[in-house]
Protein backbone atom coordinates (compact mmCIF):
# COMPACT_ATOMS: atom_id res chain seq x y z
CA UNK A 1 0.00 0.00 0.00
CA UNK A 2 1.52 3.34 -1.02
CA UNK A 3 2.11 6.01 1.59
CA UNK A 4 -0.32 8.93 1.70
CA UNK A 5 0.85 12.51 2.11
CA UNK A 6 -0.70 15.94 2.52
CA UNK A 7 0.95 19.18 1.50
CA UNK A 8 0.79 21.72 4.32
CA UNK A 9 2.22 25.14 5.19
CA UNK A 10 3.82 24.68 8.61
CA UNK A 11 5.99 26.43 11.16
CA UNK A 12 8.08 24.46 13.65
CA UNK A 13 6.88 24.62 17.26
CA UNK A 14 9.77 26.34 18.99
CA UNK A 15 8.81 25.70 22.59
CA UNK A 16 7.55 22.79 24.63
CA UNK A 17 4.55 24.69 26.03
CA UNK A 18 6.04 24.73 29.50
CA UNK A 19 4.62 28.24 29.82
CA UNK A 20 1.27 27.52 28.22
CA UNK A 21 -0.71 30.39 26.77
CA UNK A 22 -4.46 29.94 26.75
CA UNK A 23 -7.37 32.22 25.95
CA UNK A 24 -10.30 32.88 28.27
CA UNK A 25 -12.08 29.77 26.94
CA UNK A 26 -9.08 27.59 27.78
CA UNK A 27 -7.96 27.00 24.18
CA UNK A 28 -4.22 26.95 23.55
CA UNK A 29 -2.98 30.05 21.74
CA UNK A 30 -0.05 29.88 19.31
CA UNK A 31 1.64 32.25 16.90
CA UNK A 32 1.70 31.29 13.23
CA UNK A 33 3.93 33.58 11.21
CA UNK A 34 3.53 33.02 7.44
CA UNK A 35 6.94 34.60 6.84
CA UNK A 36 8.60 31.81 8.85
CA UNK A 37 6.69 28.86 7.44
CA UNK A 38 7.65 26.19 4.95
CA UNK A 39 5.57 24.01 2.65
CA UNK A 40 6.02 20.40 3.72
CA UNK A 41 4.72 16.98 2.67
CA UNK A 42 3.46 15.28 5.84
CA UNK A 43 3.19 11.49 5.81
CA UNK A 44 -0.27 10.71 7.13
CA UNK A 45 0.90 7.44 8.71
CA UNK A 46 3.36 9.39 10.89
CA UNK A 47 0.82 11.85 12.32
CA UNK A 48 0.31 10.93 15.96
CA UNK A 49 -1.84 13.83 17.13
CA UNK A 50 -3.69 16.86 15.77
CA UNK A 51 -4.49 19.53 18.35
CA UNK A 52 -6.98 22.38 17.96
CA UNK A 53 -5.39 25.78 18.68
CA UNK A 54 -6.01 29.48 17.95
CA UNK A 55 -3.69 31.96 16.27
CA UNK A 56 -2.84 34.72 18.76
CA UNK A 57 -2.49 37.43 16.12
CA UNK A 58 -5.14 36.62 13.50
CA UNK A 59 -7.59 34.84 15.81
CA UNK A 60 -7.98 32.08 13.20
CA UNK A 61 -8.14 28.36 13.83
CA UNK A 62 -4.83 26.55 13.49
CA UNK A 63 -3.67 23.09 14.48
CA UNK A 64 -0.58 21.54 15.97
CA UNK A 65 0.50 18.32 14.30
CA UNK A 66 2.73 15.93 16.24
CA UNK A 67 4.63 13.36 14.19
CA UNK A 68 5.90 9.99 15.36
CA UNK A 69 9.43 11.46 15.40
CA UNK A 70 8.33 13.92 18.10
CA UNK A 71 8.59 16.94 15.81
CA UNK A 72 5.65 19.34 16.17
CA UNK A 73 4.36 21.83 13.62
CA UNK A 74 1.82 24.65 13.72
CA UNK A 75 -0.22 24.43 10.52
CA UNK A 76 -1.89 27.15 8.49
CA UNK A 77 -5.19 25.25 8.44
CA UNK A 78 -7.41 24.49 11.37
CA UNK A 79 -7.77 20.95 12.69
CA UNK A 80 -11.13 20.39 10.97
CA UNK A 81 -9.76 21.39 7.57
CA UNK A 82 -6.64 19.32 8.13
CA UNK A 83 -8.65 16.22 9.05
CA UNK A 84 -10.81 16.69 5.94
CA UNK A 85 -7.65 16.88 3.81
CA UNK A 86 -6.36 13.66 5.39
CA UNK A 87 -9.63 11.86 4.69
CA UNK A 88 -9.57 13.08 1.09
CA UNK A 89 -5.93 12.16 0.44
CA UNK A 90 -5.54 9.70 -2.40
CA UNK A 91 -4.35 6.22 -1.37
C-alpha positions as CSV (number, residue, x, y, z in Angstrom):
1,X,0.0,0.0,0.0
2,X,1.5,3.3,-1.0
3,X,2.1,6.0,1.6
4,X,-0.3,8.9,1.7
5,X,0.9,12.5,2.1
6,X,-0.7,15.9,2.5
7,X,0.9,19.2,1.5
8,X,0.8,21.7,4.3
9,X,2.2,25.1,5.2
10,X,3.8,24.7,8.6
11,X,6.0,26.4,11.2
12,X,8.1,24.5,13.7
13,X,6.9,24.6,17.3
14,X,9.8,26.3,19.0
15,X,8.8,25.7,22.6
16,X,7.5,22.8,24.6
17,X,4.5,24.7,26.0
18,X,6.0,24.7,29.5
19,X,4.6,28.2,29.8
20,X,1.3,27.5,28.2
21,X,-0.7,30.4,26.8
22,X,-4.5,29.9,26.8
23,X,-7.4,32.2,25.9
24,X,-10.3,32.9,28.3
25,X,-12.1,29.8,26.9
26,X,-9.1,27.6,27.8
27,X,-8.0,27.0,24.2
28,X,-4.2,27.0,23.6
29,X,-3.0,30.0,21.7
30,X,0.0,29.9,19.3
31,X,1.6,32.3,16.9
32,X,1.7,31.3,13.2
33,X,3.9,33.6,11.2
34,X,3.5,33.0,7.4
35,X,6.9,34.6,6.8
36,X,8.6,31.8,8.8
37,X,6.7,28.9,7.4
38,X,7.7,26.2,4.9
39,X,5.6,24.0,2.7
40,X,6.0,20.4,3.7
41,X,4.7,17.0,2.7
42,X,3.5,15.3,5.8
43,X,3.2,11.5,5.8
44,X,-0.3,10.7,7.1
45,X,0.9,7.4,8.7
46,X,3.4,9.4,10.9
47,X,0.8,11.8,12.3
48,X,0.3,10.9,16.0
49,X,-1.8,13.8,17.1
50,X,-3.7,16.9,15.8
51,X,-4.5,19.5,18.3
52,X,-7.0,22.4,18.0
53,X,-5.4,25.8,18.7
54,X,-6.0,29.5,17.9
55,X,-3.7,32.0,16.3
56,X,-2.8,34.7,18.8
57,X,-2.5,37.4,16.1
58,X,-5.1,36.6,13.5
59,X,-7.6,34.8,15.8
60,X,-8.0,32.1,13.2
61,X,-8.1,28.4,13.8
62,X,-4.8,26.6,13.5
63,X,-3.7,23.1,14.5
64,X,-0.6,21.5,16.0
65,X,0.5,18.3,14.3
66,X,2.7,15.9,16.2
67,X,4.6,13.4,14.2
68,X,5.9,10.0,15.4
69,X,9.4,11.5,15.4
70,X,8.3,13.9,18.1
71,X,8.6,16.9,15.8
72,X,5.6,19.3,16.2
73,X,4.4,21.8,13.6
74,X,1.8,24.7,13.7
75,X,-0.2,24.4,10.5
76,X,-1.9,27.1,8.5
77,X,-5.2,25.2,8.4
78,X,-7.4,24.5,11.4
79,X,-7.8,20.9,12.7
80,X,-11.1,20.4,11.0
81,X,-9.8,21.4,7.6
82,X,-6.6,19.3,8.1
83,X,-8.6,16.2,9.0
84,X,-10.8,16.7,5.9
85,X,-7.6,16.9,3.8
86,X,-6.4,13.7,5.4
87,X,-9.6,11.9,4.7
88,X,-9.6,13.1,1.1
89,X,-5.9,12.2,0.4
90,X,-5.5,9.7,-2.4
91,X,-4.3,6.2,-1.4
